[in-house]
Amino acid sequence: MHRFMQRGMEILFASICFMLFGITAFAQDIPSDYQDVLRALDRKGDFKAGVLKVNIPRSDLKMTIQGFSTPTPFGFGGWIALAKDTDGTDVMMGDLVLLQEEVNPVMSALLDNGIDVTALHNHFFWDDPHVYFMHVHGMGKAADLARRVKPGLDLIGHATPAAPAPSAGGAGTALDTAKLAKIIGHEGEQTGAVYKITVGRDDLGMKEHGAVINARMGLNTWAAFVGTQEDAAIAGDVAMLESEVTPVLKALRKNGLDVVAIHHHMTGDRPVVIFLHYWGRGSAEKLALGFKAALDQLGKGAPAHGMGN
């Protein structure tokens, strides 16, 4: 009996040692620079297939879709991931789950720290609360990427909703469309209460099967104004080359305009064109200056022409 108990204790001790060794070995599998990333971000993550994945779940949100309770793993687990390229530099990609009021503060914090925002869209209909998904990208040393992405991540769950601007009740000066056109450098069209300026991307020389893809086919940038000169709203779309996305985003955010979507309108296009949608409210002149700042970022490069079949 004594020998049986002693043998059992030996097996138990060996099992505990094996488990402890396995845990230690797993921890050691995470490269030291990636362990530093987890500590710097104060986040949990794991290292598999050469990739560090940092978890940014929205477990603070009680999500429902059409009234159906949907837990965080159902599609609300944000993340960033790092992997090394051939020269040891890290490539970072990620997908952040954000409330509407978090989108633009987080975007500004990322852009201000050299992180690119590459897409912004919804993944669901009828979600409550309504969330957006922001895709991000960066390159550099792991520690530097952690430092640059942290200000944006720290805002998640802590952004304060903007107070609604008081309505002017329709009082004020009518839109000075001539002044708006002069600021932007293009004439627009009046349709009812809305003044809309559309600017094509003829500089891209895009065709499909020989057909010219011009502004009338949707390859355009536009701004629509409504309201008064003192209290107006602006909404629009910007057609950008990939290299123009970050400069345009920075220009819009610097001028207080909110970005509400970043996505494709076409597939197979060459050069690749990305579209973003934006919104803002304020004096019409200030809104026009913000749009003009974004417009000025377009057409600075020399794209390759054509379009896939």
N, C-alpha and C positions, 0 to 999 in steps of 0.2 A: 504493500500500500504506500509506504513511504517512498519507494523507488518510483511508483507511478506518479505520485504528486510532484516529485522532483523533476521527472521527465516533463510533466505538464508545465511546470514553471519555466523550464528551459525553452520550451516551444513558445510560451507566451512572451518571454524576454526577447527571443529572436524575432518574433513577429513585430514587437514594438520597435526594435532597432531597425528592422527593415522599413517600417512605415516612416520613421523619423528620417532615415537616409533618403527615402523617396521624396519626402517633402523638401529636404535640404537640396537634393539634386535638382528638383523642379525649380526652386528659387534660383539656384546657380545657373539654370538654363537661360535666365533673362540676362542679357549682357549688362554690364555695369552702367553704361551710359543710358540704357533704357530704364534701369532701376532708378536712376537719377530723374528721368522724365516723370515717372510715376510719383516720386516724392515731391518734385517741384509742382506738379499739378494737383497733388493730394487726391489722386484718383486710383482706382483699382484697374487692373488689366492683366493680360497674359501674353506670352510670347510663343507663337507657333508658326511653322513654315517660314521662318525668317522675318516674321512681321510682329511688331508690338502693337497690340490693339488696346486702346484706352477706352474704358466704358464711361459714357456720359448719359446714363438712363434718365428718363423723365418720370421717375417713380414718385415725384412730388405732385404729379397731375393725376386726377381721377378721370380717366378718359372713358367716354362712351361714344358709340357710333350707332346712329338711329336708336338711341336709348339703350343699346346693348353694351354692357360693361366689358371693356377691353383692357386687359392688364398690360403692363409695360412691355413684356417680351413679344406682344402681339404685333408690334411695329413702332414702338416709341422709345427704343433704346439707341440713343445717339452715340457716336463714337468718333475717335480719330485714330489713325493707324500710321505707323512709321516703318519704312524698310530702307535698306541701304542700296545705293547704286554701285556701279563697278569701282568708283574711286573712293567709296566710303562716305560720300555725302548722303544724307537722309532725304527721302521723299516722303512728304506727309499728305495724306488725304483724309477726308472725314465727312460725316453727315450729322448735322446738328438738328435737334428737334426743338423748335422755338414757338412760343406764343407770338401772336401778331405784334404785341407791344415790345417784344424782345428782338425782333428781326433787325431793325435798323440800328439800334444801339450796339448790338453784337457785331453787325456788319461794319460799322464805323470803327469799332475797337480792333477788329481784325485787319481792316485795310490800313489803319494808322500804324500797325505794327508789321506791315509787309506780308500779310497773309492774303492770298487771292480767294475771292468768292466766285465760284464757277457755275452755280445753279441755285435757284430758289423756286420752290413749287410746293404744291400740296400732294399728299399721298392718299387722302381719303376725302369723301364727301360726308356731310352730316356728322362730322366729328365735333364733340363738345368737351372741352373748349377747342376752338379752331387752332390747329397748329400748322406750321410751315416747316419744310425741310431745306436746310441750307448746306450745300456742298462746298468744301473748302480745300485749298491746296497750298503747299509751301515746300521749299527746298532749303537745306542748310544742315548745320550740325544739330544733333538731337537736342542738346541743351538749349541752343539758340531758338529752335522751333518751339520748344516748351515755353520759353520766356515770351515769345511773340504771340503764341496762341492763348496764353493764360488770361490776359485781360478780357478777351471775348468770352472765354468759358466762365469766368467769374461772374459775368452778368446774367448767366442763365439762371432763372429762378429768382432774380433780384431786380429786374427792370421794372420801373414804375410806369404804369400806363399814362400817356400824355392826356392832360386835361382837355376836354373839347373846347375849341375856340368859340367864344361867344358869337352868335349870329348877328349880323348887322341888320337883319330884317328887311333886306332889299334896298335899304337906304344907301346912298353914295353916288359917285360919278359913274356914268356908263363907261364900259371898257374903251380905252383909247387904242383902238386897233391899229391905227397908223403908227403910234409910238411902239406898240408891241412888235410890229413888223420891222420897224427900224432897228430895234434892239437885236432882234434875231437875225435880221438880214434877209428875210424872205417874206413875201406877201402870203396872206391866208385867205380863207373863205368863211363867210358868215352864214350859219344855218340856224335860224331862230336866235336863241340866246347864246349860242356857242360860236366862238371864233377859233378856227382850226388852221394851223400852219403845218404843211406836209413838205418834207425835204427828201428827195430820192437819193439813192446810192448809185447813180449812173457811173461813178468812178470805178465801180467793181466790174462793169462790163459783163454781167452775168447772163448766160443763155442756157436754155434747156431744149434739146432737139432743134436748135436753130432759132427758137422763139426767144425774144428779148425779155428778160425778167426785170421789169422796171418798177417804178413807184406804184403804178396802177395794179401791178401783180402782187403787191404787198412788200416789195423790197424798199422800205422807206422808214424814215424817222419822223415823228409828228408830235405836236403839242396842241391840246385843246384847252381853251380858256372859257370859264363861265363865271358870272358874278359881276362885281363892280371893280373899278380901278383900285379902290382901297381894300376890298375884301373879295378875293377871287380864288377859284380852285383851278388847278392844272392837272391834267392826266395825259399820258402819252406812251409812246413806244420808241425805242431806240434800236436801230439795226447796226450791229457792230461786228467787225472782224474779231477773231479771238484775241489779238494783241491790243484791241481797243477796249475790252471789257473792263479791266481794272481802272484805267484812266477815267472812263466814263462814270463808273461807280463812285470813284473818289470825288469827281466834280459834282455829281448830284448830291452826295451826302454832305460835302463841304458847304453847299448852298441850301441845305435844309430840306431837300426833296427826298421823300421816302421811296425806296425801291420795293416793289411788291411782287415781282416775278422775274426770273431769268431762265430762258429756255430756248429751244429750237422752234422754228416755224416750218422748216423744210428738212428733208433728208437727202443725202447724195449731193448737196450743194458744194461747189468749189469756186471760190474759197468758202470755207465754213463761215456762216453768219449766225451770230447769237443775237437774240432779241431780249430786251428787258422792258418791263412796264413800270411806270412810276406815278407818283401822286404827290400833290402838295397843296398847301393853302396859305394865303398871305396876300400882300399887295401884288397886283398884276405885274408891276414893273420888276419887283424882286423875283417873282416866279419866272418871268421871261429871261432875266439875267442868269438864273440857275439853269434853265434849259439851254441857253446860249453857251454856257460854260461846258456843258456836256457835248453839245454839237461841235464845239471847237476841237474836241478830241478825235473826231472822225476824219478819215481820209488822209492821214499823215503818212501812211505806209504805201507800198506798191504791191497790191495783192496779185496772186496768180489768177488769171481769168478762167472762165469756163464753168461747166456744171456737169455732174455725173448724169448718165442716162438711166 
